[in-house]
């Protein structure tokens, strides 16, 4: 049921002059991937810790790079220390990954299972557009699945998309996985999703991202900067 309240905010990256995530990620290499991933996590938690009482209970969603995690429990130490330093509860942190990059499935499953065991929530982003899809879902059921925006775009005009989404929603409900539909940009898309029983929605129709403080790391310029957005309703 639609409540109209914010479920979570997603930490994104932008350049110091507003450049998109693609511009920043193009500067990430095998040599700096781990440090970049760690810095983004720390800055996201630091900014979320500044939320006032109006954000009480909201989750923080952080995208992570699976290939930057060489061993989950070793790589999570700085995240745990940062959450403790800012008194940010672990059960309000969601780690999400995008399945557009071909990955070692066993390595990814190890990360997700380890994060869950530590008390974090987990999510698959852009579900339906990447490599893993149903195969990954059959081995691990995350707390959340974010439906790729291509399926949502113009869903009010496309019966085929509505049929696909309706069956996907039913499957995920049976697996006890919460669903977020992302990329909602029009009132018509929103109304269709609400009528279909979708309660978590992300997109420009609800609100656009707002730029926050830049990272204070020695990144190739311009540096990455987390961006907080009221993404889910």
C-alpha positions as CSV (number, residue, x, y, z in Angstrom):
1,X,0.0,0.0,0.0
2,X,1.3,3.5,-0.9
3,X,2.1,5.5,2.2
4,X,3.6,8.6,0.8
5,X,6.6,8.4,3.2
6,X,10.3,8.0,2.3
7,X,11.6,4.5,2.7
8,X,15.2,5.2,1.7
9,X,17.6,7.6,0.1
10,X,20.2,6.5,-2.4
11,X,23.7,7.8,-2.4
12,X,24.9,8.5,-5.9
13,X,28.1,9.9,-7.3
14,X,28.6,13.1,-9.4
15,X,31.6,15.2,-10.4
16,X,32.3,18.4,-8.4
17,X,30.8,20.3,-11.4
18,X,27.8,18.0,-11.6
19,X,29.2,15.5,-14.1
20,X,27.3,12.2,-14.3
21,X,28.1,8.9,-12.7
22,X,29.4,7.6,-16.0
23,X,32.0,10.3,-16.2
24,X,33.3,9.4,-12.7
25,X,33.2,5.7,-13.1
26,X,35.2,6.0,-16.3
27,X,38.1,7.2,-14.1
28,X,37.9,4.1,-11.8
29,X,40.5,1.5,-12.7
30,X,41.8,-1.7,-11.2
31,X,44.4,0.3,-9.3
32,X,41.9,2.7,-7.5
33,X,38.6,0.7,-7.5
34,X,38.9,-0.5,-3.9
35,X,39.8,3.0,-2.6
36,X,37.0,4.6,-4.6
37,X,34.4,2.1,-3.3
38,X,35.6,2.6,0.3
39,X,35.6,6.4,0.1
40,X,32.0,6.5,-1.4
41,X,30.7,4.3,1.4
42,X,32.3,6.5,4.1
43,X,31.0,9.7,2.6
44,X,27.5,8.3,2.2
45,X,27.3,7.3,5.8
46,X,28.8,10.6,6.9
47,X,26.2,12.6,5.1
48,X,23.3,10.3,6.1
49,X,24.3,10.8,9.8
50,X,23.6,14.5,9.3
51,X,19.9,13.8,8.6
52,X,17.6,15.6,11.0
53,X,14.6,14.2,12.9
54,X,12.4,14.5,9.7
55,X,14.4,11.6,8.2
56,X,14.1,9.3,11.3
57,X,14.0,5.7,10.2
58,X,14.9,6.3,6.6
59,X,17.4,3.8,5.1
60,X,20.6,4.7,3.3
61,X,21.1,2.8,0.0
62,X,24.7,2.5,-1.2
63,X,25.8,1.1,-4.5
64,X,28.9,-1.1,-4.2
65,X,31.3,-2.5,-6.8
66,X,31.5,-6.3,-6.3
67,X,34.9,-6.4,-8.1
68,X,36.3,-4.0,-5.5
69,X,35.5,-6.4,-2.7
70,X,38.3,-9.0,-2.4
71,X,37.0,-10.5,0.9
72,X,33.7,-9.2,2.4
73,X,34.7,-9.2,6.1
74,X,38.0,-7.6,5.5
75,X,36.6,-4.9,3.1
76,X,33.7,-4.1,5.4
77,X,35.8,-3.0,8.3
78,X,35.9,0.7,7.4
79,X,32.2,0.7,6.7
80,X,31.5,-0.8,10.1
81,X,33.9,1.6,11.9
82,X,32.2,4.6,10.1
83,X,28.7,3.5,11.0
84,X,29.8,3.1,14.6
85,X,31.6,6.5,14.7
86,X,28.4,8.2,13.5
87,X,26.0,5.9,15.4
88,X,24.2,5.0,12.2
89,X,22.4,1.6,12.6
90,X,23.5,-1.2,10.3
91,X,20.0,-2.3,9.6
92,X,19.3,1.1,8.0
93,X,22.1,0.5,5.4
94,X,21.2,-1.1,2.1
95,X,24.0,-2.4,-0.1
96,X,22.8,-2.7,-3.7
97,X,24.7,-3.7,-6.8
98,X,23.9,-3.4,-10.5
99,X,24.1,-6.7,-12.5
100,X,25.2,-5.0,-15.7
101,X,28.8,-6.1,-15.2
102,X,29.6,-9.8,-15.7
103,X,30.7,-11.2,-12.3
104,X,31.9,-14.3,-10.6
105,X,28.5,-15.5,-9.2
106,X,30.1,-17.4,-6.3
107,X,32.1,-14.3,-5.3
108,X,28.9,-12.1,-5.5
109,X,26.9,-14.6,-3.4
110,X,29.6,-14.7,-0.8
111,X,29.5,-10.9,-0.5
112,X,25.7,-10.8,-0.3
113,X,25.4,-13.5,2.3
114,X,28.2,-12.0,4.4
115,X,26.5,-8.6,4.3
116,X,23.2,-10.1,5.4
117,X,24.9,-11.9,8.2
118,X,26.4,-8.6,9.5
119,X,22.9,-7.0,9.6
120,X,22.9,-5.0,6.4
121,X,20.0,-5.1,3.9
122,X,20.8,-6.1,0.3
123,X,19.3,-5.2,-3.1
124,X,19.7,-6.0,-6.7
125,X,19.5,-2.8,-8.9
126,X,18.3,-2.7,-12.5
127,X,16.8,-6.1,-12.2
128,X,16.0,-7.6,-15.6
129,X,18.7,-5.7,-17.6
130,X,21.9,-7.6,-16.7
131,X,23.7,-10.9,-16.6
132,X,22.6,-12.6,-13.4
133,X,18.8,-12.2,-13.4
134,X,16.8,-15.2,-12.4
135,X,19.8,-17.4,-12.0
136,X,21.2,-15.2,-9.2
137,X,17.7,-14.9,-7.6
138,X,17.3,-18.7,-7.4
139,X,20.5,-18.8,-5.2
140,X,20.0,-15.7,-3.1
141,X,16.8,-13.7,-2.3
142,X,17.8,-10.1,-1.4
143,X,15.7,-7.9,0.8
144,X,14.9,-5.7,-2.2
145,X,14.8,-5.8,-6.0
146,X,14.8,-2.6,-8.1
147,X,13.0,-3.1,-11.4
148,X,14.9,-1.7,-14.3
149,X,13.5,1.6,-15.6
150,X,13.2,0.3,-19.1
151,X,10.3,-1.9,-18.0
152,X,8.7,1.1,-16.3
153,X,9.0,3.6,-19.0
154,X,5.6,4.3,-20.6
155,X,4.1,1.3,-18.8
156,X,0.8,3.0,-18.9
157,X,0.7,2.7,-22.7
158,X,2.3,-0.8,-23.0
159,X,0.1,-3.8,-22.1
160,X,3.1,-6.2,-22.6
161,X,5.1,-4.4,-20.0
162,X,2.2,-4.5,-17.5
163,X,1.9,-8.2,-18.0
164,X,5.6,-8.8,-17.5
165,X,5.7,-6.6,-14.4
166,X,2.5,-8.1,-12.9
167,X,4.1,-11.6,-13.1
168,X,7.4,-10.3,-11.8
169,X,5.7,-8.7,-8.8
170,X,3.9,-12.0,-8.1
171,X,7.1,-14.0,-8.2
172,X,9.0,-11.6,-5.9
173,X,6.1,-11.5,-3.5
174,X,6.1,-15.3,-3.3
175,X,9.9,-15.1,-2.6
176,X,9.3,-12.5,0.2
177,X,11.4,-9.8,-1.7
178,X,10.3,-6.2,-1.6
179,X,10.0,-4.5,-5.0
180,X,11.1,-0.9,-5.9
181,X,10.1,0.4,-9.4
182,X,12.7,2.9,-10.5
183,X,12.7,5.6,-13.2
184,X,9.1,6.8,-12.7
185,X,8.8,10.1,-14.5
186,X,5.1,10.7,-15.2
187,X,1.8,10.8,-13.2
188,X,0.5,8.1,-15.6
189,X,3.3,5.7,-14.8
190,X,2.9,6.4,-11.1
191,X,-0.9,5.7,-11.2
192,X,-0.5,2.4,-13.1
193,X,2.2,1.2,-10.6
194,X,0.1,2.2,-7.6
195,X,-2.9,0.4,-9.1
196,X,-0.8,-2.7,-9.5
197,X,0.1,-2.7,-5.8
198,X,3.6,-1.3,-6.0
199,X,4.4,0.5,-2.7
200,X,8.0,1.5,-3.3
201,X,8.7,3.9,-6.2
202,X,11.8,5.8,-7.2
203,X,12.1,8.5,-9.9
204,X,12.0,12.1,-11.0
205,X,8.2,12.2,-10.6
206,X,8.8,12.1,-6.9
207,X,11.9,14.2,-6.7
208,X,15.2,14.9,-8.4
209,X,18.6,14.3,-6.8
210,X,20.3,17.2,-4.9
211,X,24.0,17.7,-4.7
212,X,25.8,17.4,-1.4
213,X,29.4,17.7,-0.3
214,X,32.2,16.3,-2.5
215,X,34.5,13.6,-1.4
216,X,37.7,14.7,0.3
217,X,39.9,12.0,-1.4
218,X,42.8,12.4,-3.8
219,X,40.8,11.3,-6.8
220,X,41.5,12.1,-10.4
221,X,39.8,15.4,-10.9
222,X,36.9,16.1,-10.8
223,X,36.4,14.0,-7.7
224,X,33.3,11.9,-7.0
225,X,30.6,13.3,-4.9
226,X,27.7,11.5,-3.2
227,X,24.3,12.7,-4.1
228,X,21.3,12.1,-1.8
229,X,17.9,11.7,-3.4
230,X,14.5,10.9,-1.9
231,X,14.2,8.0,-4.2
232,X,11.6,5.7,-2.7
233,X,8.1,6.6,-1.6
